[in-house]
Amino acid sequence: MPDYSWPAEGKRSLIGKRISRVDSPAKVSGQAKYTYDVKRPAMLFGKILRCPYAHAKVVSIDASAAERMPGVKAVHIIQGQNSNIHWAGDDLVAVAAVDESTAEDAVRAIKVEYERLPHLVSDAEPPKGAAEEQGPLSMDDIDDMLDNQVPARQMVQQIEQYGITSKPDENTLNGLKEDGATDEVISAIRAATVHPEITNRPKSNYQKSAAVTQGEGDKAFDQAEVISEGLYGAPVITHCCLESHGSISEWTDDDHLFVHMSTQNVSGIAGQMAVPLKVPATNIRVHQDHVGGGFGSKFGPDRWGIATAAISKKAAGKPVRIMLERDSELKVAGARPSAYARVKAGAKKDGTIVAWQSESWGTGGPGGGGMPPIPYVFNGIPNQHKEHTAIRNNIGPARAWRAPSHPQAALITMCALDDLAAKLNMDSLEFFLKNIDLVNKERQDTYREELGIAADLMGWKQKWHARGQNVSGNIARGVGLSMHTWGGRGHASDCDLTVFPDGSVEIKMGSQDIGTGTRTTILIVASDTLGIPMDGIKLYIGDTLYPPSGGSGGSTTPGGVSSSTRRAAVDGRDALFAKVASDLNAVPEELESVNEMVRVKLDPSRSLSWKQACSKLGAMPLTVRGKNPDKSKPPDLTNSGVGGVGMAEVEVDTETGIVKIKKMVAVQDCGLIIDLKMAESSCYGAMIMGISYALFEEKVMDQVTGRMLNADMQFYRLAGLNDIPELAVHMMTGKGYDERGVIGLGEPPVISPGAAISNAVANAVGVRVPFLPLTPDRVLAAIGQKEGA
């Protein structure tokens, strides 16, 4: 049986080393081509007419003037008469013209009559008694969720949790599939519990999830000697990818579509486009070289992506390009849901946490939103009572955003526990260590080690102080910490590896590199396994012509592509050994490939160069396919479940309310690290993103008009160079970590920064600023309440 396991530390030539990304030269020189850079022959430019209202019914659409305009090649109605629109900016009509200005003129010529409907864009705490118990879902409810682009995972959760009002027939299910329901959603409907007694429940913007109680619940507070109560939360923030969403579609003939798309999911797009376009998925080719950011928002083709294909069909198959403008990107391309909670936490005088109570709420747009996983990390608190209200509002759909629900859960939990530690007059580091037995048992030792390393990197013992005790003039200084977890098991991935008689090697995989270094990861693993240089391998990714590989989400790509590559490379190498073993008077099991030499392990003098060995293949190249997962070829090369720690040091100007980050620390485990340099880089990027959402980002909605007020780069603020402090990263490697296999890293280190920074500000100024972002007005308001108390 071939040995697919990861090589031992002493046997790794590249794995675990600091290696620069292979695509860096192309990117820094401007040679890397993104979807935005694609210019197809005779390409038309598409623009979208968007609804200006947060909630409306389309009474009529008249596009005749646009259709008659010179230069306009096609008009396609995306949502027509009688369509219900649930957020400002939703797509109505697509226009394709010879240039952008003509397309924009045509959009302005389209006349639409609306019936405006009541809207809600707030994510404020629901009024008392406003929330209704969630009942079973009707097919109309499911249709509404599809219209509102509710993520499939969220739909499945609601169907499984609440059931349905009646069993649909096959025609209904086929209709839902044509409307965009995934196979997972259809399967959930088939398996759902039916509750026919509830058929006409009233519609409400506020849906109360079932309360969760474990242990003694509220009664445990009778035994708590110290109780802390607080309000915490984070608002809706939007995706703001450097390369906006968009695609270019063209029909190469009546039945075959060629799509360039900015996506995190090359292999999955064709299947999603096939049903609405009524063509087989195998007739759709999707290609992408590079993508300028995704972070969870680019898994589907979206309405505008489907529109490029539909309008291309009307324009005789010519390529049609639609890339979102920056304001549209911020309005409609997805957002991270808000989450707020009133928390009551109790402990004994020695710091032992005994009780947790929370009333939470938040919004994920028209689809509502689920309860964040609170109490976070410390989910072993013995007595808990939790209630959550999902707010369905008209702000646009929620999408995955780098560790969905975890940053919000970390903020709520870590801030509530930090306040409890302050009330106990305990160092929050000591308090967290005191209660480490309340976290996942498998990671308790990891957290202990990580907290110690993080404290040393931060200089915690020297910098921590009781709240509000380190103030010099108008500058207050403080430190804070947070802990987090994530899954990260590798996704399904197929890898074709070909060894040619001239010694060259090719790898083909339908994966994508969203900026995390996927290309480099694949080449490191293949090179290390085959014993040849990385530049001796030609890698092809980003096309549905290649074997399928999962979407880059959930930190699943490193484990998936490295595992399939490892299996393919081992099989290819061993097949080559079988060809040349007799030439070396050996059996295949006695051979190894090192430094471009195929040799006998115990007698390196008996050897062939890599090219000499490959020449023994004869005229035909050798092709093998590696898969992940593959139970027939153990062991499992990827794993799930990591822990991490974040710390922050801040300075707060108590006169202006301005928060400046002075230092950030990230300590993280992710199993076996393929490229240490890239792993550290991922943590640096996560901390910078965390600073941005902690201090600046917020989707600001006008409650009267229902429109986003800051849909531009002037007022939707992001962290800049002057906001980035000293950053320190430590990756947990070696015994106890490497043997777990490769686990994804993209998401976990972005979880803790918001909570750590909020805790540091509370430590500095002596009072909790309840909500992110920690803007000057919120900081000054909290200080003012403290002084007025």
HELIX and SHEET records of a PDB file:
HELIX    1   1 GLU A    9  LYS A   11  5                                   3    
HELIX    2   2 SER A   24  VAL A   28  1                                   5    
HELIX    3   3 THR A   35  ASP A   37  5                                   3    
HELIX    4   4 SER A   64  ARG A   68  1                                   5    
HELIX    5   5 GLU A  100  ALA A  109  1                                  10    
HELIX    6   6 MET A  139  ASP A  147  1                                   9    
HELIX    7   7 ALA A  152  TYR A  162  1                                  11    
HELIX    8   8 GLU A  170  GLU A  178  1                                   9    
HELIX    9   9 ASP A  183  ALA A  191  1                                   9    
HELIX   10  10 GLY A  217  ASP A  222  5                                   6    
HELIX   11  11 VAL A  266  LEU A  277  1                                  12    
HELIX   12  12 ALA A  281  ASN A  283  5                                   3    
HELIX   13  13 ASP A  302  LYS A  314  1                                  13    
HELIX   14  14 ARG A  326  VAL A  332  1                                   7    
HELIX   15  15 GLY A  365  GLY A  367  5                                   3    
HELIX   16  16 HIS A  406  LYS A  423  1                                  18    
HELIX   17  17 SER A  428  LYS A  434  1                                   7    
HELIX   18  18 ILE A  436  LEU A  438  5                                   3    
HELIX   19  19 LYS A  441  ARG A  443  5                                   3    
HELIX   20  20 GLN A  444  MET A  458  1                                  15    
HELIX   21  21 TRP A  460  LYS A  463  1                                   4    
HELIX   22  22 THR A  518  LEU A  530  1                                  13    
HELIX   23  23 MET A  534  GLY A  536  5                                   3    
HELIX   24  24 THR A  557  VAL A  580  1                                  24    
HELIX   25  25 ALA A  581  LEU A  584  5                                   4    
HELIX   26  26 PRO A  588  GLU A  590  5                                   3    
HELIX   27  27 TRP A  610  SER A  615  1                                   6    
HELIX   28  28 LEU A  676  LEU A  695  1                                  20    
HELIX   29  29 LEU A  721  ASP A  723  5                                   3    
HELIX   30  30 ASP A  738  ARG A  740  5                                   3    
HELIX   31  31 PRO A  748  VAL A  750  5                                   3    
HELIX   32  32 PRO A  753  VAL A  765  1                                  13    
HELIX   33  33 PRO A  776  GLY A  788  1                                  13    
SHEET    1   A 7 VAL A  72  ILE A  77  0                                        
SHEET    2   A 7 ASP A  91  ALA A  97 -1                                        
SHEET    3   A 7 LEU A  44  ARG A  50 -1                                        
SHEET    4   A 7 VAL A 320  MET A 323  1                                        
SHEET    5   A 7 GLY A 246  ASP A 253 -1                                        
SHEET    6   A 7 HIS A 256  MET A 261 -1                                        
SHEET    7   A 7 ILE A 284  HIS A 287  1                                        
SHEET    1   B 3 ASN A  84  ILE A  85  0                                        
SHEET    2   B 3 ALA A  56  ASP A  62 -1                                        
SHEET    3   B 3 LYS A 111  ARG A 116 -1                                        
SHEET    1   C 4 GLU A 132  GLU A 133  0                                        
SHEET    2   C 4 TYR A 206  LYS A 208  1                                        
SHEET    3   C 4 ASN A 383  ILE A 391 -1                                        
SHEET    4   C 4 VAL A 212  GLN A 214 -1                                        
SHEET    1   D 6 GLU A 132  GLU A 133  0                                        
SHEET    2   D 6 TYR A 206  LYS A 208  1                                        
SHEET    3   D 6 ASN A 383  ILE A 391 -1                                        
SHEET    4   D 6 ILE A 353  THR A 363  1                                        
SHEET    5   D 6 ALA A 339  ALA A 347 -1                                        
SHEET    6   D 6 VAL A 226  ALA A 234 -1                                        
SHEET    1   E 2 ILE A 237  THR A 238  0                                        
SHEET    2   E 2 ALA A 335  ARG A 336 -1                                        
SHEET    1   F 5 VAL A 471  SER A 472  0                                        
SHEET    2   F 5 ILE A 475  TRP A 486 -1                                        
SHEET    3   F 5 VAL A 642  ASP A 653 -1                                        
SHEET    4   F 5 VAL A 659  ASP A 669 -1                                        
SHEET    5   F 5 GLU A 726  MET A 732  1                                        
SHEET    1   G 4 ILE A 537  TYR A 540  0                                        
SHEET    2   G 4 VAL A 505  LYS A 508  1                                        
SHEET    3   G 4 SER A 493  VAL A 499 -1                                        
SHEET    4   G 4 LEU A 622  ASN A 628 -1                                        
SHEET    1   H 3 LEU A 591  VAL A 594  0                                        
SHEET    2   H 3 MET A 597  VAL A 600 -1                                        
SHEET    3   H 3 ASP A 603  SER A 609 -1                                        
END                                                                             
